């Protein structure tokens, strides 16, 4: 990059850095950006840079592929209904081990190694995420719905200069442990802690006018337009729950929610600190 282009990039970023310094951004981390080592390194460096310029980051993660891999290793078949993992007691034990253990601590180590200051947490810590069994037409087992977010431990970590990295398992008041959808958990956490933005990383560009045409990106959506977009079939399938999370977060006070393409290196920085942004923004 030549010096004039470098100066242009930095000059363009400056007002955004000033805008978000001292604010909190919740990032739901998942998809290919979690599996590809180059993309993972880019995400970690993005978060370190955000920390350095005064942006508070909360990283919420799932770990579906790692869970499926471990279940296969111990001879348990992965079963899904409408995209939700059927989670019996034995499967839940594996989910907790993989999410709150292997995946969470690996991400914490990665961010610390990249120069950040991270602490690994899960929804069971300090009763951060309380849940009850999700009731649907099909019995999904230990899949939960969040009933309460106790944000004290998150806010304490942020105040002490840490990036909380949160695995999405939750408990109830009877001692049961539940698997929680990471998008939903991120939206609840963002709302509770008064985040400025919620960013969901995915493996697509964002909301598309035509799902088969990646060049048909819809860049900006008002939450009042979502019902019509569903009726028109533009929002359908697996995008419905992701967009519902964005809508709920905005309605609960989060200023902006974004679905961005985690397959693009430094997609978080492009969204936060450039004029063009990336993905689809909900407001």
C-alpha positions as CSV (number, residue, x, y, z in Angstrom):
1,X,0.0,0.0,0.0
2,X,1.5,3.4,-1.0
3,X,1.8,6.2,1.6
4,X,-1.0,8.3,0.1
5,X,-3.5,5.4,0.2
6,X,-2.4,4.5,3.7
7,X,-3.1,8.1,4.8
8,X,-6.5,8.1,3.0
9,X,-7.5,4.9,4.8
10,X,-6.4,6.2,8.2
11,X,-8.1,9.6,7.6
12,X,-11.4,7.8,6.6
13,X,-11.2,5.6,9.7
14,X,-10.6,8.5,12.2
15,X,-14.2,9.8,12.6
16,X,-15.4,6.2,13.1
17,X,-12.8,5.6,15.7
18,X,-13.9,8.7,17.5
19,X,-17.5,7.7,17.2
20,X,-17.0,4.2,18.7
21,X,-14.3,4.9,21.3
22,X,-15.8,4.0,24.7
23,X,-18.7,2.2,23.1
24,X,-19.4,-1.5,23.3
25,X,-19.7,-3.8,20.2
26,X,-21.0,-7.4,20.5
27,X,-19.7,-9.7,17.8
28,X,-21.2,-13.1,17.3
29,X,-18.3,-15.2,15.9
30,X,-19.0,-18.3,13.8
31,X,-19.1,-19.8,10.4
32,X,-16.0,-20.2,8.1
33,X,-14.2,-17.3,10.0
34,X,-14.0,-19.7,13.0
35,X,-12.7,-22.7,11.0
36,X,-10.2,-21.0,8.5
37,X,-7.0,-20.2,10.3
38,X,-6.2,-17.1,8.1
39,X,-9.7,-15.7,8.7
40,X,-9.4,-16.5,12.5
41,X,-6.2,-14.6,12.6
42,X,-7.8,-11.6,10.9
43,X,-10.7,-11.6,13.3
44,X,-8.3,-11.7,16.3
45,X,-6.2,-8.8,14.9
46,X,-9.4,-6.8,14.2
47,X,-10.5,-7.2,17.9
48,X,-7.0,-6.3,19.1
49,X,-7.1,-3.1,17.0
50,X,-10.6,-2.3,18.3
51,X,-9.3,-2.6,21.9
52,X,-6.3,-0.4,21.1
53,X,-8.5,2.4,19.9
54,X,-10.8,2.2,22.9
55,X,-13.7,0.1,21.5
56,X,-15.1,-2.4,24.0
57,X,-15.7,-5.8,22.4
58,X,-17.7,-8.7,23.6
59,X,-17.2,-11.9,21.5
60,X,-20.0,-14.5,21.6
61,X,-19.4,-17.8,19.9
62,X,-20.9,-21.1,19.0
63,X,-19.0,-24.2,17.8
64,X,-21.3,-26.4,15.8
65,X,-18.7,-28.2,13.6
66,X,-16.4,-28.9,16.6
67,X,-19.4,-30.3,18.5
68,X,-20.4,-32.5,15.6
69,X,-16.8,-33.7,15.3
70,X,-16.5,-34.7,18.9
71,X,-19.9,-36.4,18.9
72,X,-18.8,-38.5,15.9
73,X,-15.6,-39.3,17.7
74,X,-17.5,-40.8,20.7
75,X,-20.0,-42.5,18.4
76,X,-23.0,-40.2,18.9
77,X,-25.0,-39.3,15.8
78,X,-25.8,-35.6,15.3
79,X,-29.5,-35.0,14.8
80,X,-31.1,-31.7,13.7
81,X,-34.7,-30.5,13.5
82,X,-35.3,-27.3,11.6
83,X,-31.6,-26.4,12.0
84,X,-31.6,-27.0,15.8
85,X,-29.4,-29.7,17.3
86,X,-31.4,-32.3,19.2
87,X,-29.6,-32.3,22.5
88,X,-30.1,-35.2,24.9
89,X,-28.3,-35.4,28.3
90,X,-25.2,-37.2,26.8
91,X,-25.0,-34.8,23.9
92,X,-25.4,-31.8,26.3
93,X,-22.4,-33.0,28.3
94,X,-20.3,-33.0,25.1
95,X,-21.7,-29.6,24.0
96,X,-20.7,-28.1,27.4
97,X,-17.2,-29.7,27.2
98,X,-16.5,-28.5,23.7
99,X,-18.1,-25.0,23.8
100,X,-17.1,-23.9,27.3
101,X,-13.9,-25.9,27.3
102,X,-12.0,-26.5,24.1
103,X,-13.5,-23.8,21.8
104,X,-13.8,-21.1,24.4
105,X,-10.3,-21.5,25.8
106,X,-8.7,-21.9,22.4
107,X,-10.3,-18.5,21.3
108,X,-9.1,-16.9,24.5
109,X,-5.6,-18.1,23.9
110,X,-5.7,-16.9,20.2
111,X,-6.8,-13.4,21.2
112,X,-4.2,-13.2,24.0
113,X,-1.5,-14.4,21.6
114,X,-2.5,-11.8,19.1
115,X,-1.8,-9.1,21.7
116,X,-5.3,-8.7,23.1
117,X,-6.5,-9.1,26.6
118,X,-9.2,-11.8,26.8
119,X,-11.1,-13.7,29.4
120,X,-13.1,-16.9,28.6
121,X,-16.5,-17.2,30.1
122,X,-19.7,-19.1,29.6
123,X,-23.3,-18.5,30.5
124,X,-23.0,-20.5,33.6
125,X,-20.4,-18.1,35.1
126,X,-22.1,-15.9,37.8
127,X,-25.5,-17.1,36.4
128,X,-24.8,-14.9,33.4
129,X,-27.3,-16.6,31.1
130,X,-30.4,-18.2,32.7
131,X,-32.7,-20.3,30.6
132,X,-35.6,-22.6,30.4
133,X,-36.3,-25.6,28.1
134,X,-37.4,-24.5,24.6
135,X,-40.9,-25.8,24.0
136,X,-41.6,-26.5,20.3
137,X,-43.6,-29.1,18.4
138,X,-40.6,-31.4,18.5
139,X,-38.7,-32.2,21.7
140,X,-35.2,-30.9,21.2
141,X,-34.0,-32.0,24.6
142,X,-31.6,-29.6,26.4
143,X,-32.1,-26.7,24.0
144,X,-32.9,-23.6,25.9
145,X,-34.5,-20.2,25.7
146,X,-32.9,-17.3,27.6
147,X,-35.0,-16.0,30.4
148,X,-32.5,-13.7,32.0
149,X,-29.1,-12.0,31.3
150,X,-27.1,-11.1,34.4
151,X,-24.6,-8.7,32.9
152,X,-22.5,-7.9,36.0
153,X,-19.6,-10.2,35.1
154,X,-19.6,-9.0,31.5
155,X,-19.5,-5.3,32.6
156,X,-16.8,-6.1,35.2
157,X,-14.6,-7.7,32.6
158,X,-15.0,-4.8,30.2
159,X,-14.3,-2.3,33.0
160,X,-11.1,-4.2,33.7
161,X,-10.0,-4.0,30.1
162,X,-10.8,-7.5,29.0
163,X,-12.6,-8.8,26.0
164,X,-15.2,-11.3,27.4
165,X,-15.3,-14.4,25.1
166,X,-18.6,-16.1,25.9
167,X,-19.7,-19.7,25.2
168,X,-23.4,-20.0,24.9
169,X,-24.4,-22.6,27.4
170,X,-26.9,-21.5,30.1
171,X,-28.4,-22.9,33.3
172,X,-31.7,-22.9,35.1
173,X,-32.5,-22.7,38.8
174,X,-32.9,-26.5,39.0
175,X,-29.3,-27.2,37.9
176,X,-30.0,-28.2,34.3
177,X,-27.7,-26.9,31.6
178,X,-28.9,-25.9,28.1
179,X,-27.5,-25.4,24.7
180,X,-28.3,-21.8,23.4
181,X,-28.3,-20.6,19.9
182,X,-25.3,-18.2,19.7
183,X,-27.1,-15.6,17.5
184,X,-29.9,-15.4,20.0
185,X,-27.5,-15.2,23.0
186,X,-25.5,-12.4,21.3
187,X,-28.7,-10.4,20.7
188,X,-29.8,-10.7,24.3
189,X,-26.4,-9.8,25.6
190,X,-26.1,-6.8,23.3
191,X,-29.5,-5.5,24.5
192,X,-28.8,-6.0,28.2
193,X,-25.4,-4.3,28.2
194,X,-26.5,-1.4,26.1
195,X,-24.2,-2.2,23.1
196,X,-23.9,0.3,20.3
197,X,-23.8,-2.4,17.7
198,X,-24.5,-6.1,17.2
199,X,-22.5,-7.8,14.5
200,X,-23.4,-11.3,13.3
201,X,-20.7,-13.0,11.3
202,X,-22.0,-15.4,8.6
203,X,-20.9,-17.2,5.5
204,X,-23.0,-15.1,3.1
205,X,-22.7,-11.4,2.1
206,X,-25.8,-10.4,4.0
207,X,-29.5,-10.2,3.0
208,X,-29.9,-10.7,-0.7
209,X,-32.8,-9.6,-2.9
210,X,-32.2,-12.8,-4.8
211,X,-30.7,-15.6,-2.7
212,X,-28.9,-17.0,-5.7
213,X,-27.3,-13.7,-6.7
214,X,-24.6,-12.5,-4.3
215,X,-24.5,-9.1,-6.1
216,X,-28.1,-8.4,-5.0
217,X,-27.1,-7.3,-1.5
218,X,-29.6,-5.2,0.4
219,X,-27.3,-2.9,2.4
220,X,-29.8,-1.2,4.7
221,X,-33.1,-2.4,6.2
222,X,-35.4,-0.7,8.6
223,X,-36.8,-3.2,11.1
224,X,-40.4,-2.1,10.1
225,X,-39.7,-3.5,6.6
226,X,-38.9,-7.0,7.8
227,X,-42.4,-8.4,7.9
228,X,-43.0,-7.3,4.3
229,X,-39.7,-8.8,3.2
230,X,-40.7,-12.1,4.8
231,X,-44.1,-12.0,2.9
232,X,-42.2,-11.4,-0.3
233,X,-40.0,-14.4,0.4
234,X,-36.8,-12.3,0.4
235,X,-36.2,-13.2,4.0
236,X,-36.6,-17.0,4.2
237,X,-35.1,-20.2,5.5
238,X,-32.1,-19.9,7.7
239,X,-32.0,-16.1,7.4
240,X,-35.3,-15.7,9.3
241,X,-33.8,-16.5,12.8
242,X,-30.7,-14.4,12.2
243,X,-32.7,-11.4,11.1
244,X,-35.2,-11.9,13.9
245,X,-32.2,-11.5,16.3
246,X,-31.2,-8.3,14.6
247,X,-34.8,-6.9,14.8
248,X,-35.2,-7.9,18.5
249,X,-31.8,-6.3,19.4
250,X,-32.7,-3.0,17.7
251,X,-36.1,-2.9,19.3
252,X,-34.5,-3.5,22.7
253,X,-32.2,-0.4,22.2
254,X,-29.2,-1.6,20.2
255,X,-28.5,1.3,17.8
256,X,-27.5,-0.9,14.8
257,X,-27.4,-4.6,14.0
258,X,-25.4,-6.0,11.1
259,X,-25.1,-9.3,9.3
260,X,-21.7,-9.4,7.7
261,X,-19.6,-11.8,5.5
262,X,-17.1,-13.5,7.8
263,X,-15.4,-15.0,4.7
264,X,-13.9,-11.6,3.9
265,X,-10.7,-10.9,5.9
266,X,-11.0,-7.9,8.3
267,X,-14.8,-7.7,7.6
268,X,-15.4,-6.3,11.1
269,X,-13.0,-3.4,10.6
270,X,-14.4,-2.7,7.1
271,X,-17.9,-2.5,8.7
272,X,-16.8,-0.3,11.6
273,X,-14.2,2.0,10.2
274,X,-14.9,2.6,6.6
275,X,-17.4,4.7,4.6
276,X,-18.6,1.8,2.5
277,X,-19.3,-0.7,5.3
278,X,-20.2,-4.3,4.5
279,X,-23.1,-6.6,4.7
280,X,-26.7,-5.6,5.7
281,X,-27.4,-3.1,8.4
282,X,-30.7,-3.1,10.4
283,X,-31.8,0.0,12.3
